[in-house]
C-alpha cells in the first residue's frame, strides 16, 4: 500500500479545518464550539507534521511546534470546560445566546 503524500495530508488537513470552521459558526452550544476549536488545532498539527516529514525531513521544528500546540490545546480545553461548568451552574444552560453576561 502506498504511503499518503504531502498533497493528501494537506487536503485532509484543509477539510478538517473547514469542517471545524463550519461547526464553530453554525452551532450555539459551547461544547460543540470548543470541539470545533480543538479540531482546528488538530488540523494545524497535521500540517506541521506533514511539512516536517516531506519538506524538511531532517529537522524537528514541526514536531516541537506540534507538541507545543498540544500543550496549549490541553490548557485551553481545561480553562474552557471550567468556564462552561461555571456558566451551567449559574444559568442552567450552555447556549451561547443565553450567556449575555459574558459579553461585557
LINSULSUL-V910601 format. One record per residue. N is the residue number from 1. RES is the residue in one small letter. PSI is psi in degrees with one decimal (NA if undefined). OMEGA is omega as a letter, one per 30 degrees, with the letter a starting at -180 (none if undefined). Layout:
# LINSULSUL-V910601
((N:RES:PSI:OMEGA) (N:RES:PSI:OMEGA))
This chain:
# LINSULSUL-V910601
((1:x:139.5:a) (2:x:141.1:l) (3:x:140.2:a) (4:x:140.8:a) (5:x:-176.0:a) (6:x:-42.9:a) (7:x:-33.4:l) (8:x:-45.0:a) (9:x:-37.2:l) (10:x:-35.3:l) (11:x:-44.2:l) (12:x:-41.0:l) (13:x:-42.9:l) (14:x:-39.5:l) (15:x:-43.9:l) (16:x:-41.9:a) (17:x:-44.8:a) (18:x:-29.7:l) (19:x:-40.6:l) (20:x:-41.3:l) (21:x:-43.3:l) (22:x:-44.5:l) (23:x:-36.0:a) (24:x:-41.2:a) (25:x:-17.3:a) (26:x:-18.5:a) (27:x:151.3:l) (28:x:0.7:l) (29:x:131.4:a) (30:x:-31.9:l) (31:x:-44.4:l) (32:x:-30.5:l) (33:x:-39.5:l) (34:x:-40.8:l) (35:x:-35.0:l) (36:x:-39.7:l) (37:x:-41.3:l) (38:x:-36.9:l) (39:x:-36.5:l) (40:x:-44.2:l) (41:x:-35.9:l) (42:x:-33.5:l) (43:x:-35.4:l) (44:x:-40.8:l) (45:x:-40.5:l) (46:x:-37.9:l) (47:x:-45.9:l) (48:x:-44.1:a) (49:x:-41.4:a) (50:x:-46.1:l) (51:x:-34.9:l) (52:x:-38.6:a) (53:x:-41.5:a) (54:x:-28.4:a) (55:x:-45.9:l) (56:x:74.0:a) (57:x:-21.2:a) (58:x:-9.5:a) (59:x:159.3:a) (60:x:18.9:a) (61:x:-42.5:a) (62:x:-37.4:l) (63:x:-39.5:l) (64:x:-41.0:l) (65:x:-38.8:l) (66:x:-43.8:l) (67:x:-39.7:l) (68:x:-43.6:l) (69:x:-37.4:l) (70:x:-40.9:l) (71:x:-42.6:l) (72:x:-39.2:l) (73:x:-37.3:l) (74:x:-43.3:l) (75:x:-40.1:l) (76:x:-40.7:l) (77:x:-39.7:l) (78:x:-43.8:l) (79:x:-42.0:a) (80:x:-40.7:l) (81:x:-36.8:l) (82:x:-40.9:l) (83:x:-41.6:l) (84:x:-41.8:l) (85:x:-42.7:l) (86:x:-39.8:l) (87:x:-39.2:l) (88:x:-37.4:l) (89:x:-36.6:a) (90:x:-35.7:a) (91:x:-8.7:a) (92:x:29.3:l) (93:x:150.5:l) (94:x:25.8:l) (95:x:138.3:a) (96:x:-36.9:a) (97:x:-26.8:a) (98:x:0.0:a) (99:x:54.8:a) (100:x:-30.5:a) (101:x:-18.0:a) (102:x:-7.1:a) (103:x:-29.5:a) (104:x:NA:none))
